[in-house]
Amino acid sequence: GSTTLGSDHTHSAAGVVRFENVHFSYREGVEVLRGVDLTLQPGTITALVGPSGAGKSTLAALLPRFHDVTGGRITIGGADIRELAPEELYDRVGFVFQDVRLLRDTVRANIAIARQSATDVEIEQAARAARIHDRILALPNGYDSVIGVDAHLSGGEAQRLSIARALLADSPVLVLDEATAFADPESEAEIQTAIASLVAGRTVLVIAHRLHTITGVDSIVVVDSGRVVEQGTHTDLLAAGGTYARLWRADAEATAHLTGHDGGLR
């Protein structure tokens, strides 16, 4: 990272993400993404929505290069991501996915994975902002507790630890999987608070599964059958009466069915 971490200057130009005519196939002849054009601006949150299998998760996974495009290109700050060294890419793109990969190492090492030079104070600041500091202090050896040995974290806690990780990395671009679906409601409120501190001033791409969580974002991009079919705010898209409006009605009905339960995984 540069010495001006968090300053508007570094996070603006460096934070513009462009998907230019992006195509992607897992195997020959079966295109999952078919000509996606999308620009993500610094300081904005863009949510990807669409039916299951539409390609939204695949689209997001191309940004940290979990896969590479089979056609077109993706640029960050004007640079093709395939031309960036891995450490340059991870300097620019952070991600918090549902499937949190924790190392069998100390909690401290797990948080500092993207910035191994971080001081204890910086690590604790990130953990506080991610609402996980108190939980860590309650572990047998605090920040020196080892994941899977004397630190056993719930799904929601692991998610908050990965948010602390992303906060510490301080990358201008962030890919988030909104799947805090498995977290209990109390933890979900904590996660929403943690995410709010994480997204401030960054270029954020969210893979949304439950629409009610993303109504306030700057831009909603609707992906269907590997293409962007609609883009706009929640209000615009509801009024348009297209794919998003249909998904919204289905989501509202599904949510109504669930409100009889407390939703907790206890």
N, C-alpha and C positions, 0 to 999 in steps of 0.2 A: 504493500500500500504506500501511498505518498504521505508526506508529512502533513498535508492539508486535509486529512481525513474529515469527512463530514462537511467541508466547506462547499458552498453552492457551486463554485467554479468547477471543481473536479467532477462533481456529480452531475453537471448538466450535459455538456457535450459528450462526455464519456458514457452517459447513461441513455442515449437514444438507441433503441433497438429496432432494427428493420428486418422483417421477413419479406424477402423479395421472390415472388413466384415459386414458393417452396413446394416441392414435391417430395414424397417419401413413400417407399415400399419396404416392408419387412422381407418380402420375397418377390421375385421377378413377376411382373404382370399384375400384381395386386396392389394398387395404389391406396394408401391410407390417407394421404394428404395430396390434394390435386390443385396446385396453383394458389397457394395462400399468400396474400399480400397484407401486411399488417405493420403499423408503426406504433411503438410504445414510447411515450414521452416521459422524461424525468418528472418526478413529483406527482405522477398519476398512477392510479390503480386500474388495471384492465382485467376483467374477469372473462375467462373462457367458459362458455356454457354450451350444452348440446346433448342430444340423446346419447345413451351409452353406446360406445363403439364409433362415435362420430369422428374421433381423432383428436379430441382436445388434450388428453394426457400425452399423446405422442407429440403433438405440437410443442407442448411445454418442455418435454424431455429432450428436444433437439437443442434447446438453448444452452444447457450445461454439457452438451455433446454426449449424452448417454447413447444417442444414435446420431448419425450424420445424414444430412439431406441427400436425396438421390437426384434432386434437380433444384435449380435456383440457389439462393444463398441467404444466410443470416448474418447481419452485421451488428456490431456493438460499437458505438462511437465511430462509425464508418469503416471499421476493420472487419473483414470476413473472419468469423470465429474459428474457421479451420486453419487460419494463418497465425493464430495466437498460440504461444506456448501454453501448456496446461496450467502452469502457475499464474500466467497472465489472465487466462480465462477465469480461474477461480478467484482471482483478485477482483474481477469485475462482476461475476455472477455468483450469488449465494442461493441456496435452495433449502426449503423446509418441506420435505415430502412426508406422506403418511407413514411410510415404512422407514422409520428412523434407524439408521445404522449406527449403533453404539459400539465402540471398541472395548475389548476386555482390558481396560486400563483405568486409571483414576478418573474421577469426575472432572478434575481440573484439566487433564490431558484431553478429555473428550470435548470440553468447551473450547479449548485453545487449538483445536485441530487445524484451523485455517490460518492461525496467527500464533505460531509456537513461541514467538518472542514476547507474547503478552505477559504483563506483570500480574501478580495475584490481585492487586487492586482493580485492574481492568477486567479480569475474569469475574470478580465478584460484582462489579458494576453491571456487567452484562447479565449475570444471573439474577440480580435484583430486578432489572428492567424486564426480564423474562418471567418474573414471578416464581423463580425456582430456588432462590437463595436460602430461604427458611427451611425448605425441604432438605436441601443439601446439608445444612448445619445439623439437622436432626439425624443424619446418617451416622453410623458408628465412628467413622474417621473423617467426617466432614468432607471437604474437597479432596482428601486423599483416599476416600473409600473407592474400592474397585468395582466397576460395573459387573454384575453377575456373580460377585463374590460376597461383598458386604454391602453392596448397593443394588437393591432390587426396585426398579422404578416402574410405575404403572404406565400405560400407554400415553395418558395425558401428561405425565411428568417427563417422559422421554421426549415428547413433542416440545415441551417448554425448554428442555435442555438443548434441543436442536435450534430453538429460537435464540437462546443465549449464544450459541455457536455462531449463528448468522449475524447477530448484533455485534459480536466481537470482530468478525471478519470485515464488517462495515463495507460490503461491496455495493456499488451504485445500482446494480440490477439484482432483483430478487424474484425467484420463482417459488410460489407457495401452493401447496395442495391444501385446499380448504377442508380436507377430510379430517376434521376434528370430531367426526361423527361418532367415533368410538369412545370419546371422552365423556365422563359424566358431566351433568349440567354445571356443577360448581367449577369443575376444572375448565369447562368451556368458557365461562365468563373470564377466568384467569387468562386463558389462551387468547381470547379476543383483546384483552387489555395489553397483553404482551405483544401481540401482532400490531396493535395500533402504534406502539413505540417503535416497532421494527420498520414499518412502511414509510414513516415520515421522511419526505424529501427524496425517496428513491423511485426508481422505475420498477413497478411491481406488476407481475403477471400471476393471476390466481386461477387455478383449475377449480371450478366450482361444481359441486355435486348437489348441494341443497340451495335453491335459489334465494330463499329468504335471508340468507346470510350476506348476500352481495348486492342488495338493492341500492346501497348508497355509493357504489363505486363510480369512477369517472366515466368508464366506458365498458359496455358489455358486448362481447364479440360472440356471436352465435355460430357454432361450427356444426355442419350437418353433412354427412357423407364426404368428409374430407375437404369441404370448402367453407369459406366464410359466407354465410347467407344473410346475415343482418349484423349491424353494429350501431350502438347508440346508448342512451341512458335507459334505465329501467322504465321511466315514464314514457319516453319515445317509443320504446319497443312494445310496451303493453298497448299503446294507442295504435300501433301499426297492425296489430292483430295477426301477426305471422307465427313463425316457429316459436319465438320466445313466449308469446302470449299463450300458446298452446302448452308449452312446458310449464309455465307459471301456474296455469289452472291445474295441471296434473300434480304439480308439486304441492299446491295448496290443499288439494284433496288428500294427498298422502299424509301431509302434516296434520290435517284435521283428524285423521284416523288415529294418529299417535298421541294426541293430546290427552287421551284418557289415562296414559301411563306416565310415570314420573321420568321415564327415559334413562334412569341411572343404571350403570352396570355394576351392581353390587352383589 
